[in-house]
Amino acid sequence: MTRLFFLESEGGKTTEDSLFHIIPVPYEKTVSYGKGTASGPEAIIKASQQLEAFDGKSIPLEKGIYTHPQIDCTAKDREVLHELECKTFELLKKNKVPVILGGEHSISYGPVLAHKKYFNTIGVIHFDAHADLRDEMEGNKFAHGCVMRRIHEQGIPLIQIGTRAYSIEEKTYRKENPDIKFYDASDIYLNNNFSLKFPHDFPDDIYISIDIDGFDISIFPHTGTPVPGGLLWYDFFKFIESIPPEKKIRGFDVVELAPTKNSRSSDFAAAQLVYNMMGIISRRI
């Protein structure tokens, strides 16, 4: 497979001078409905070739973007997560911003652990249609529907935004763990004065995990489990922009894109999402 680079036509690809380091992770082993997320990283990077360098407010490319070779996902599940954790940790030691492209959502566990190891405390903001708080799926405790439970069990503070499809088990887990702050999609749209509020003890160092099914299906129809009634484009970025300036976005992931041959709309939207996130982080430095 030919190695691809994010926004290749727009600039250089030096590793040391780049702030943003993209790690493609074509991992798909526990999806429960639609398949295709293993093709997500490549589709996003290919679509990025068509992006403009100016994101409407700034030029994130000026901070430098480097695309690493994709993670080998043929190994055992825990080995893949460990490799991703180690690679993310090495980037954090160099003061880089890791950008993880999935792949299914279970991959988020590795980079979140790396952030916790490096910063000691890390808070996770989780955008998703699903709570991902199951204890296991088909006997697998590291399936995509369990990732936020495994993260929360590590003592990592969690804010969930856009959720609208969760099991009785997950609802019970939330009730038993009131430290999990959540904003269901219906609450957001029924409250005209909605604003994102952080608990007073939420860490200043933040990792953002973005499952694209957190968005409405009008924006991202091509995902494993599309759920209607999700976040709209500008609403999402309003939430990100409202994060207090003292809080630092240290890394993020974009997961669960399942590209199709008949449409590139979701691929391009995902690439734009990644680049816009880089822009927000660039402007906060």
Secondary structure, DSSP 8 states (H G I E B T S, - for coil): -----TTGGGS---STT-SEEEEEE---S---S---GGGHHHHHHHHHTT--S--SS--GGGG-EEE------SS-HHHHHHHHHHHHHHHHHTT-EEEEEESSGGGGHHHHHHHHHHHS--EEEEE-SB----S-BTTBTTSGGGHHHHHHTTT--EEEES--B--HHHHHHHHH-TTSEEE-HHHHHH-TT------TT--SEEEEEEEGGGB-TTT---BSS--SS-B-HHHHHHHHHTS-TTSEEEEEEEE-B---SS--HHHHHHHHHHHHHHHHHHHH-
